[in-house]
Amino acid sequence: MIVALLMSGIIQLVIGIYVMVQGRKGKNYWFAGLAFSAALYSFSYALELTADSATAAFACVTLKCLGMAFLPTFGILTVLEFTGKRPRVVRNVAAALIVFSTIAVGIMHSTNLHGLYYGSLSLTKTGVLTITQITPGPWHAVWHLYVNVSFVVGAALISAEALKAPAGKKSEYLLFLTSLLMPIAAHIIYSMGHSPYGIDLAPYSLLGMNVLLLLGLSPNRLFELLSAAKNRVFDNMDDIVFILNREHEVIEANKSASKILGNRAADCIGKHVAEVFDEYPQVVEFVLYNNDSAADIALDDEFSRVFRVRVGTIRGIGLSRHRVLLGKYFVMTNITNEVRMVQAMKDLADQDPLTGIPNRRWFYSQVERLVAAARTGSQMAVIMADVDRFKETNDHYGHKAGDEVLRSVASLLARSVRAQDLLARFGGEEFVIAVPGAGLEEAVALAERLRERIRDMRVMHDGRSIQVTASFGVAAGSVGPGFDVETLISQADGALYGAKVAGRDQVVVSNVSA
């Protein structure tokens, strides 16, 4: 029996060390404390059973009290953490219980002065075993009431969670409940005087409890899942990291989770990912229905943020020796700035650097999209405009003056067309306008207004006023079978050439129907 106690102490010491090493920073330490306290209880009780004097027995009882005082405290805190209670609640309860256990240690260790824990101590030999008999004091009853209440409360909390748990998790809670009932049963047997040789069965029951906890919780909550995940993600990284169990409940999140959840990040543990990300259903859908993949997701929030979300699976070896799914992790990287930079570069690629309006490349991509979206039979017009005698302007006033003329004409055109019209610099001193929904008559009227405004405009350069005129060509057609926007542009360009030949500063209509 002494060897069994020593083995119990060693096993529980190893369990405590294993939990400390494998547990996530700041998590599972209550379970480790429970194992260490049980180990100290077992070692000191083994020594007590071999004591050959009242002095030695008293020293062993004093050491045993140190482990015994914190057993119910660490037990109830382990239950609170396992059931996903809020960290603040756990911290507040922990502070109160640890203070109580510390006071208990002081009372137990000084009992020879006041007799509160026990009044007297005597030894009884049973074979090679030394059984310590004590006369209980008032605190002894208080303490045992605290121990019993702690285990009963723990069992009640686990039972309540088991009733609410999904089918896949009930076995986990029932295993936890079974482990808590073992010390209660051992205490009842010991109190009724049915334990062999009057030996305290608590150390043996605590060994069984901790082994069950280790075996039952490690595949999901405490060790394998977190250890496997830590091979893929780093603590305290800028990226947002969440670890989920098989039921897609959050079992861990790094500090960066507050970047997307705000103050709610502290309360996300134990909740389903759909509840945690209720404001971002697109994230929930991707995480739930994808494994080992990535996607860029734009959030519908006030910041218009874009995140690259990477989902990975965490697998381990099951009883059948096949790899089984333990859970998932997903990492969210904020790529908003990169997306905006790419968009800015794309905008620059589509923009004419001199005039600031779109270029020919952009015009063709947009007009094709416009035609594809248009209904059959809808009207479409194209207006081509060209600055008259632009070479002469450059030769007489200089190229900077010519540039200023182009900028002024582009600015006037941009202010004069509708939001749905497509305006671009086509090349050189030539501009193009696509007018969706407009027939030939409307397009000609628009071209005339633009021609008149350009003629009335004066461009100032180096104190000199430059008069500008422009020629226009217009073509229009109906969207439908055989319609080709490139043909419409060519017709408008041909009409523009006719305006140049006819004397410039006028609008000419294409005589070919598109």
C-alpha positions in Angstrom: 0.0 0.0 0.0 2.9 2.3 0.7 4.5 1.5 -2.6 1.1 2.2 -4.3 1.0 5.6 -2.6 4.6 6.4 -3.7 3.7 5.4 -7.3 0.5 7.5 -7.0 2.6 10.5 -6.0 5.1 9.9 -8.8 2.4 9.5 -11.5 0.5 12.6 -10.3 3.8 14.6 -10.2 4.4 13.6 -13.8 0.9 14.5 -14.8 1.4 18.0 -13.2 4.7 18.5 -15.0 3.2 17.3 -18.3 0.2 19.7 -18.0 2.5 22.6 -17.2 4.7 21.9 -20.2 1.9 21.1 -22.7 -0.8 23.5 -21.5 -1.2 26.8 -23.3 0.3 29.7 -21.5 -2.0 30.9 -18.7 -4.4 27.8 -19.2 -4.7 24.4 -17.4 -2.5 25.6 -14.5 -5.3 24.8 -12.1 -5.3 21.2 -13.3 -1.5 21.2 -12.8 -1.9 22.5 -9.3 -4.5 19.8 -8.6 -2.0 17.1 -9.7 0.9 18.6 -7.7 -1.3 18.9 -4.5 -2.4 15.3 -4.9 1.2 14.2 -5.4 2.2 16.0 -2.2 -0.7 14.4 -0.4 0.3 10.9 -1.6 4.0 11.3 -0.7 3.4 12.7 2.7 0.8 10.1 3.5 3.2 7.3 2.5 5.7 8.8 4.9 3.0 9.1 7.6 2.2 5.3 7.3 5.9 4.5 8.0 6.3 7.0 10.9 7.8 5.4 14.1 7.0 8.3 16.5 4.4 10.9 17.2 6.9 13.6 16.3 7.6 12.1 12.8 3.9 11.5 12.3 3.1 15.1 13.2 5.7 16.3 10.6 4.1 14.1 8.0 0.6 15.3 8.8 1.8 18.9 8.6 3.3 18.3 5.2 0.1 16.4 4.1 -2.0 19.4 5.2 -0.1 21.6 2.7 -1.3 19.5 -0.2 -4.7 18.8 1.2 -5.5 22.5 1.8 -5.3 23.3 -1.9 -6.9 20.1 -3.4 -10.5 21.3 -3.3 -9.5 24.8 -4.4 -7.6 23.6 -7.5 -10.4 21.1 -8.1 -13.2 23.7 -8.3 -11.0 26.0 -10.4 -10.3 23.2 -12.8 -14.0 22.7 -13.2 -14.7 26.4 -13.7 -12.0 26.6 -16.5 -13.2 23.4 -18.1 -16.8 24.6 -18.3 -15.7 27.8 -20.0 -16.6 30.3 -17.3 -15.5 33.8 -17.9 -11.8 34.4 -17.1 -12.7 37.3 -14.8 -15.1 35.0 -12.9 -12.4 32.4 -12.6 -9.8 34.9 -11.4 -12.2 36.4 -8.7 -13.1 32.9 -7.4 -9.5 31.8 -7.5 -8.4 34.8 -5.4 -11.0 34.1 -2.7 -10.4 30.3 -2.6 -6.6 30.6 -2.5 -6.9 33.1 0.4 -9.2 30.6 2.2 -6.8 27.7 1.6 -3.8 29.7 2.8 -5.7 30.5 6.0 -6.4 26.8 6.3 -2.8 25.9 6.0 -1.9 28.4 8.7 -4.6 26.9 11.0 -3.5 23.3 10.3 0.2 24.0 10.8 -0.4 25.8 14.1 -3.0 23.4 15.5 -0.6 22.3 18.4 -1.0 25.9 19.7 -4.8 26.2 19.6 -6.2 22.7 18.8 -8.6 24.0 16.2 -7.8 21.3 13.6 -7.2 18.5 16.0 -6.8 18.3 19.7 -4.5 15.3 20.1 -2.6 12.8 17.9 -1.9 9.1 18.6 -0.4 6.2 16.7 -1.7 2.7 16.1 0.3 -0.1 14.5 -1.4 -2.4 12.0 1.2 -4.8 10.8 4.0 -2.6 9.2 1.6 0.4 8.8 1.4 3.2 11.3 -2.2 4.6 11.5 -2.4 8.1 12.8 -5.5 8.7 15.0 -6.6 12.3 15.7 -9.1 14.0 17.9 -11.0 16.4 15.6 -11.2 20.1 16.5 -13.8 22.6 15.3 -11.9 23.5 12.1 -11.7 19.9 11.2 -15.5 19.9 10.6 -15.3 23.2 8.7 -12.6 22.0 6.5 -14.3 18.7 5.6 -17.5 20.6 4.9 -15.5 22.8 2.5 -14.0 19.7 0.8 -17.3 18.0 0.3 -19.1 21.2 -0.9 -16.3 21.9 -3.4 -16.6 18.4 -5.0 -20.4 18.6 -4.9 -20.4 22.0 -6.6 -17.9 20.8 -9.1 -20.1 17.8 -9.9 -23.2 20.0 -10.2 -21.5 22.4 -12.6 -20.3 19.5 -14.8 -23.7 17.9 -14.7 -25.4 21.1 -15.8 -22.9 21.5 -18.7 -23.4 17.9 -19.7 -27.2 18.4 -20.0 -26.6 21.3 -22.4 -23.7 19.8 -24.3 -24.1 18.4 -27.9 -24.2 14.7 -28.3 -20.5 14.6 -29.4 -19.4 16.2 -26.1 -21.5 14.5 -23.5 -19.0 11.6 -23.1 -16.3 14.1 -22.2 -18.5 15.8 -19.5 -19.6 12.4 -18.1 -16.0 11.3 -17.8 -15.1 14.5 -15.9 -18.1 13.9 -13.6 -17.0 10.3 -13.0 -13.6 11.5 -12.0 -15.0 14.0 -9.5 -17.2 11.3 -7.9 -14.2 9.1 -7.1 -12.9 11.2 -4.2 -16.4 11.7 -2.9 -17.0 8.0 -2.9 -13.6 7.4 -1.2 -14.3 10.0 1.5 -17.7 8.4 2.2 -16.1 4.9 2.6 -13.4 6.3 4.8 -15.8 8.3 7.0 -18.0 5.2 7.5 -15.0 3.2 8.7 -15.0 0.7 5.8 -11.6 1.4 4.3 -8.9 -1.3 4.7 -7.0 -0.9 8.0 -8.6 2.5 8.5 -6.4 4.0 5.7 -7.4 7.3 4.1 -8.4 6.4 0.5 -8.2 10.0 -0.8 -4.7 9.7 -2.4 -5.8 6.6 -4.3 -9.0 8.2 -5.5 -7.2 11.4 -6.5 -4.8 9.3 -8.7 -7.8 7.7 -10.4 -9.4 11.1 -10.9 -6.4 12.8 -12.4 -5.6 9.8 -14.7 -9.2 10.0 -16.0 -9.0 13.7 -16.5 -5.7 13.4 -18.4 -7.0 10.6 -20.6 -10.4 12.1 -21.1 -9.6 15.7 -21.8 -6.2 15.5 -23.6 -7.6 14.5 -27.0 -9.7 17.6 -27.3 -9.2 20.4 -24.8 -5.9 20.3 -23.0 -3.0 18.8 -24.8 -3.1 17.2 -28.2 -5.2 19.9 -29.9 -3.2 22.8 -28.4 0.2 21.1 -28.9 -0.6 20.3 -32.6 -1.9 23.8 -33.1 1.1 25.5 -31.6 3.2 23.7 -34.2 1.4 25.9 -36.8 0.8 29.2 -35.1 2.8 31.4 -32.7 1.7 33.0 -29.5 1.4 36.7 -29.5 1.5 37.1 -33.3 0.0 40.0 -35.1 -2.3 37.8 -37.1 -5.6 36.8 -35.5 -5.6 33.1 -34.5 -8.6 30.9 -33.4 -8.5 27.2 -32.4 -11.7 25.3 -32.7 -12.7 21.8 -31.4 -14.6 19.3 -33.5 -17.9 21.0 -32.7 -16.5 24.3 -34.1 -16.4 25.9 -30.6 -13.6 28.3 -29.8 -11.1 26.7 -27.3 -8.4 29.2 -27.8 -7.7 32.6 -29.3 -4.7 34.8 -29.3 -4.6 38.4 -28.1 -5.0 39.8 -31.6 -8.6 38.5 -31.6 -9.5 41.8 -30.0 -8.7 43.5 -33.3 -11.8 42.0 -34.8 -14.0 41.2 -31.8 -13.1 44.1 -29.6 -14.1 43.6 -25.9 -16.0 40.4 -26.9 -12.7 38.6 -27.4 -12.4 37.9 -23.7 -15.7 35.9 -23.7 -15.4 33.9 -26.9 -13.9 30.8 -25.3 -16.4 27.9 -25.3 -18.7 29.6 -27.8 -19.6 28.3 -31.3 -17.8 30.2 -34.1 -21.2 31.2 -35.5 -22.0 33.0 -32.3 -18.6 34.6 -32.0 -18.6 35.9 -35.6 -22.3 36.6 -35.8 -21.5 40.0 -37.4 -19.4 38.4 -40.1 -21.4 35.5 -41.6 -19.0 35.3 -44.6 -16.2 34.3 -42.2 -18.4 31.7 -40.5 -19.4 30.1 -43.7 -15.8 29.8 -45.0 -14.5 28.4 -41.7 -17.4 25.8 -41.3 -17.3 24.5 -44.9 -13.6 24.6 -45.8 -10.5 22.7 -44.7 -6.9 23.5 -45.4 -7.7 26.4 -47.7 -7.5 30.2 -47.9 -9.7 33.0 -49.2 -9.7 36.8 -49.1 -12.8 38.0 -47.4 -14.0 41.7 -47.4 -15.8 42.5 -44.1 -19.0 44.5 -44.3 -18.0 46.9 -41.5 -17.3 50.6 -41.1 -13.6 50.1 -41.9 -14.1 48.1 -45.1 -11.3 45.8 -44.0 -10.1 42.8 -46.1 -8.7 39.7 -44.4 -6.9 36.7 -45.8 -8.5 33.8 -43.9 -6.5 30.5 -43.8 -8.3 27.5 -42.4 -6.3 24.4 -41.3 -7.2 21.1 -39.8 -5.6 19.5 -36.6 -5.4 15.8 -36.7 -4.2 13.1 -34.3 -3.9 9.3 -34.2 -7.2 7.6 -33.0 -7.8 4.2 -31.4 -8.0 2.7 -34.9 -4.5 4.0 -35.7 -6.0 6.2 -38.4 -5.7 10.0 -38.3 -8.8 11.6 -36.9 -10.0 15.2 -36.9 -9.4 16.9 -33.6 -10.3 20.4 -34.6 -9.5 23.3 -36.8 -7.5 26.5 -36.6 -7.9 29.6 -38.7 -5.7 32.6 -39.1 -6.9 36.0 -40.2 -4.3 38.4 -41.8 -5.3 42.0 -42.4 -4.5 42.7 -46.0 -6.6 45.9 -46.3 -3.5 48.1 -47.0 -2.2 45.7 -49.6 -5.6 45.5 -51.4 -5.9 49.2 -51.4 -2.3 49.5 -52.8 -3.1 47.1 -55.6 -6.2 49.0 -56.4 -4.3 52.2 -56.4 -1.7 50.7 -58.8 -4.5 49.4 -61.0 -6.1 52.9 -61.0 -2.8 54.4 -62.0 -2.5 51.9 -64.8 -5.9 52.9 -66.1 -5.3 56.6 -65.7 -3.8 59.0 -68.2 -0.9 60.7 -66.3 -1.2 64.0 -68.2 -4.9 64.8 -68.1 -5.9 62.7 -65.0 -8.9 61.0 -66.8 -9.0 57.3 -67.8 -6.9 56.1 -70.7 -7.7 54.0 -73.7 -7.0 50.7 -72.0 -9.6 51.5 -69.3 -12.1 52.7 -71.9 -12.1 49.4 -73.8 -12.4 47.2 -70.7 -15.3 49.3 -69.4 -17.2 49.7 -72.7 -17.1 46.0 -73.3 -18.6 45.4 -69.8 -21.2 48.1 -70.5 -22.3 46.4 -73.8 -22.4 43.0 -72.1 -24.7 44.3 -69.4 -27.0 46.2 -71.8 -30.3 44.9 -72.9 -30.9 43.9 -76.5 -32.3 46.9 -78.4 -30.9 49.5 -76.1 -29.1 52.5 -77.7 -25.4 53.2 -77.6 -23.5 56.2 -79.0 -19.8 57.0 -79.3 -18.4 60.5 -79.7 -14.8 61.1 -80.9 -13.3 64.5 -80.2 -10.0 66.0 -81.5 -8.4 69.3 -80.6 -8.0 71.4 -83.8 -4.6 72.6 -84.9 -2.9 71.1 -81.9 0.5 70.8 -83.6 0.4 74.5 -84.4 -0.4 75.3 -80.7 2.7 73.3 -79.7 4.9 75.0 -82.3 3.7 78.5 -81.5 3.3 78.4 -77.7 5.5 75.4 -76.7 4.8 71.9 -75.5 3.9 72.9 -72.0 1.2 75.1 -73.4 0.0 72.2 -75.4 -0.1 70.0 -72.3 -2.2 72.7 -70.5 -4.6 72.8 -73.4 -5.1 69.0 -73.2 -5.6 69.2 -69.4 -8.2 72.0 -69.8 -10.1 70.2 -72.5 -10.1 66.9 -70.5 -11.3 68.8 -67.4 -14.2 70.5 -69.3 -15.3 67.2 -70.9 -15.2 65.4 -67.5 -17.4 68.1 -66.0 -19.9 68.0 -68.9 -20.7 64.3 -69.3 -23.0 62.2 -67.1 -21.8 59.9 -64.4 -22.8 56.8 -66.5 -20.9 58.0 -69.6 -17.4 56.7 -70.3 -14.8 59.4 -71.0 -11.1 58.6 -71.9 -8.1 60.1 -73.6 -7.9 58.0 -76.8 -4.5 59.1 -77.7 -2.6 62.3 -78.6 -5.1 65.1 -78.7 -8.0 62.8 -79.3 -10.8 61.9 -76.7 -13.6 59.4 -76.8 -17.0 59.3 -75.0 -19.3 56.3 -74.8 -22.9 57.4 -74.1 -25.1 54.4 -73.1 -28.8 54.7 -73.7 -28.4 57.6 -76.1 -29.6 57.6 -79.7 -28.0 59.5 -82.6 -30.0 62.7 -81.9 -29.1 62.9 -78.2 -25.4 62.2 -78.9 -25.2 64.9 -81.6 -26.8 67.4 -79.2 -24.2 66.5 -76.5 -21.4 66.8 -79.0 -22.6 70.3 -80.0 -22.8 71.5 -76.4 -19.2 70.2 -75.8 -18.0 71.8 -79.0 -19.5 75.2 -78.1 -18.0 75.1 -74.5 -14.6 74.3 -75.8 -14.8 77.1 -78.4 -15.8 79.6 -75.6 -13.0 78.4 -73.4 -9.7 80.3 -73.1 -6.5 78.6 -71.8 -4.1 80.9 -70.0 -0.4 80.1 -70.3 2.5 82.4 -69.3 0.1 85.4 -69.4 -1.2 84.6 -72.9 -4.7 83.5 -73.8 -5.0 80.5 -76.1 -8.2 79.9 -78.0 -9.1 76.3 -78.5 -11.6 74.5 -80.9 -12.4 70.9 -81.4 -13.9 68.7 -84.0 -16.4 65.9 -83.2 -17.5 62.7 -84.9 -20.7 60.8 -83.7 -21.9 57.3 -84.4 -24.8 55.4 -82.8 -26.4 52.0 -82.9 -28.6 49.4 -81.1 -27.2 46.6 -79.0 -28.1 43.2 -80.4 -26.9 40.4 -82.7 -24.0 41.7 -84.9 -23.4 44.7 -82.7 -19.7 45.5 -82.3 -18.5 48.4 -80.2 -15.2 48.5 -82.1 -17.1 49.1 -85.3 -19.0 51.9 -83.6 -15.8 53.5 -82.5 -14.4 53.3 -86.1 -17.5 54.9 -87.5 -17.2 57.8 -85.0 -13.5 58.1 -85.8 -14.4 58.2 -89.6 -17.0 61.0 -88.9 -14.4 62.9 -87.0 -12.1 62.8 -89.9 -14.9 64.1 -92.0 -15.3 67.1 -89.6 -11.6 67.8 -90.0 -11.8 67.8 -93.8 -14.9 70.0 -93.7 -13.1 72.8 -91.9 -12.9 71.8 -88.2 -14.8 73.1 -85.2 -17.9 71.1 -86.1 -19.9 67.9 -85.5 -20.2 65.3 -88.2 -22.4 62.3 -88.0 -21.5 58.9 -89.3 -23.6 57.9 -92.3 -23.2 54.2 -91.5 -25.6 52.6 -89.0 -24.3 50.2 -86.5 
